[in-house]
Amino acid sequence: MLEGDPSKPGAFTLRLKMPDGYAIAPHWHPADEHVTVIAGTFVMGLGERVDRSKGHALTAGAFAMMPTGTRHFAWTRGETIIQLHGTGPWGITYVNATDDPRKK
């Protein structure tokens, strides 16, 4: 966490470091998500099901914005660092609750 608290009203910024091949199942957020790739390759796709043929590779310096409620998924190629910022309250809801790693 670089600033703020995503669970509370107001701005927040965080960085995530993920290993090669890390996957994030289809999900959505209650507020806009802004992602900047710091290092590595972050591949994002749209939809409620993972379809790697529809992924768009974002490399260092790339930026993406997901509007509120957009269903999307992602995975990494190589160790990847992203910076995520937005306005809270913010969170993550998985399309399939069984994909939520917080419940495993």
C-alpha positions as a Markdown table, in Angstrom:
| # | Residue | x | y | z |
|---|---|---|---|---|
| 1 | Met | 0.0 | 0.0 | 0.0 |
| 2 | Leu | 1.5 | 3.3 | -1.0 |
| 3 | Glu | -1.3 | 5.6 | 0.1 |
| 4 | Gly | -4.9 | 5.5 | 1.3 |
| 5 | Asp | -7.1 | 2.6 | 2.2 |
| 6 | Pro | -9.2 | 1.0 | -0.6 |
| 7 | Ser | -11.9 | 0.1 | 1.8 |
| 8 | Lys | -12.6 | 3.7 | 2.7 |
| 9 | Pro | -13.7 | 6.8 | 0.7 |
| 10 | Gly | -10.9 | 8.6 | -1.0 |
| 11 | Ala | -7.8 | 8.0 | -3.2 |
| 12 | Phe | -5.6 | 4.9 | -2.8 |
| 13 | Thr | -2.5 | 3.6 | -4.6 |
| 14 | Leu | -0.9 | 0.2 | -4.2 |
| 15 | Arg | 1.7 | -1.9 | -5.9 |
| 16 | Leu | 1.5 | -5.6 | -6.6 |
| 17 | Lys | 4.5 | -7.9 | -7.4 |
| 18 | Met | 3.4 | -11.1 | -9.0 |
| 19 | Pro | 5.5 | -14.2 | -10.1 |
| 20 | Asp | 5.6 | -15.5 | -13.6 |
| 21 | Gly | 2.4 | -17.2 | -14.6 |
| 22 | Tyr | 0.3 | -15.7 | -11.8 |
| 23 | Ala | -3.3 | -15.7 | -12.8 |
| 24 | Ile | -6.3 | -13.6 | -11.6 |
| 25 | Ala | -9.7 | -15.2 | -12.3 |
| 26 | Pro | -12.5 | -13.2 | -13.8 |
| 27 | His | -13.7 | -10.5 | -11.5 |
| 28 | Trp | -15.0 | -6.9 | -11.3 |
| 29 | His | -14.7 | -3.8 | -9.0 |
| 30 | Pro | -17.3 | -1.4 | -7.5 |
| 31 | Ala | -15.2 | 1.6 | -8.8 |
| 32 | Asp | -12.9 | 2.3 | -11.7 |
| 33 | Glu | -9.5 | 0.5 | -11.7 |
| 34 | His | -6.4 | 2.2 | -13.0 |
| 35 | Val | -3.4 | 0.0 | -13.7 |
| 36 | Thr | 0.2 | 1.0 | -14.7 |
| 37 | Val | 2.7 | -1.7 | -15.5 |
| 38 | Ile | 6.0 | -1.0 | -13.8 |
| 39 | Ala | 7.9 | -4.1 | -14.8 |
| 40 | Gly | 7.2 | -7.4 | -16.7 |
| 41 | Thr | 4.1 | -8.2 | -18.8 |
| 42 | Phe | 0.6 | -8.0 | -17.5 |
| 43 | Val | -1.9 | -9.6 | -19.8 |
| 44 | Met | -5.6 | -8.5 | -19.4 |
| 45 | Gly | -8.7 | -9.8 | -21.1 |
| 46 | Leu | -12.4 | -8.9 | -20.9 |
| 47 | Gly | -15.2 | -11.3 | -20.0 |
| 48 | Glu | -16.6 | -13.6 | -17.4 |
| 49 | Arg | -14.6 | -16.6 | -18.6 |
| 50 | Val | -10.8 | -16.8 | -19.1 |
| 51 | Asp | -10.0 | -16.8 | -22.8 |
| 52 | Arg | -6.3 | -16.4 | -23.3 |
| 53 | Ser | -6.7 | -15.7 | -27.0 |
| 54 | Lys | -8.4 | -12.4 | -26.0 |
| 55 | Gly | -5.7 | -11.2 | -23.7 |
| 56 | His | -3.9 | -7.9 | -24.4 |
| 57 | Ala | -0.3 | -7.8 | -23.3 |
| 58 | Leu | 0.7 | -4.7 | -21.4 |
| 59 | Thr | 4.5 | -4.1 | -20.9 |
| 60 | Ala | 6.4 | -1.7 | -18.7 |
| 61 | Gly | 5.0 | 1.8 | -19.0 |
| 62 | Ala | 1.5 | 0.7 | -20.3 |
| 63 | Phe | -1.7 | 1.9 | -18.7 |
| 64 | Ala | -5.2 | 0.4 | -18.6 |
| 65 | Met | -8.4 | 1.6 | -17.0 |
| 66 | Met | -11.3 | -0.7 | -16.2 |
| 67 | Pro | -14.6 | 1.1 | -15.7 |
| 68 | Thr | -16.8 | 0.1 | -12.7 |
| 69 | Gly | -18.3 | -3.3 | -13.1 |
| 70 | Thr | -16.3 | -4.4 | -16.1 |
| 71 | Arg | -15.7 | -8.2 | -15.9 |
| 72 | His | -12.0 | -9.0 | -16.6 |
| 73 | Phe | -9.2 | -11.4 | -15.9 |
| 74 | Ala | -5.4 | -11.2 | -16.1 |
| 75 | Trp | -2.1 | -13.2 | -15.9 |
| 76 | Thr | 1.6 | -12.4 | -15.9 |
| 77 | Arg | 4.5 | -13.2 | -18.2 |
| 78 | Gly | 7.7 | -13.0 | -16.1 |
| 79 | Glu | 7.8 | -11.4 | -12.7 |
| 80 | Thr | 5.5 | -8.4 | -13.0 |
| 81 | Ile | 4.9 | -5.3 | -10.9 |
| 82 | Ile | 1.8 | -3.2 | -11.4 |
| 83 | Gln | 0.7 | 0.0 | -9.7 |
| 84 | Leu | -3.0 | 0.2 | -9.1 |
| 85 | His | -4.9 | 3.3 | -8.1 |
| 86 | Gly | -8.5 | 4.4 | -7.7 |
| 87 | Thr | -11.0 | 5.9 | -5.4 |
| 88 | Gly | -12.5 | 3.9 | -2.6 |
| 89 | Pro | -14.5 | 2.3 | -1.3 |
| 90 | Trp | -13.0 | -0.3 | -3.7 |
| 91 | Gly | -12.8 | -4.0 | -3.7 |
| 92 | Ile | -12.8 | -7.1 | -5.9 |
| 93 | Thr | -15.7 | -9.5 | -6.5 |
| 94 | Tyr | -15.0 | -12.7 | -8.4 |
| 95 | Val | -17.5 | -13.8 | -11.0 |
| 96 | Asn | -17.3 | -17.3 | -9.5 |
| 97 | Ala | -17.0 | -17.1 | -5.7 |
| 98 | Thr | -15.0 | -20.4 | -5.7 |
| 99 | Asp | -12.2 | -18.5 | -7.5 |
| 100 | Asp | -11.7 | -16.1 | -4.6 |
| 101 | Pro | -8.2 | -16.9 | -3.1 |
| 102 | Arg | -9.3 | -15.2 | 0.1 |
| 103 | Lys | -11.7 | -18.1 | 0.7 |
| 104 | Lys | -9.1 | -20.9 | 0.1 |
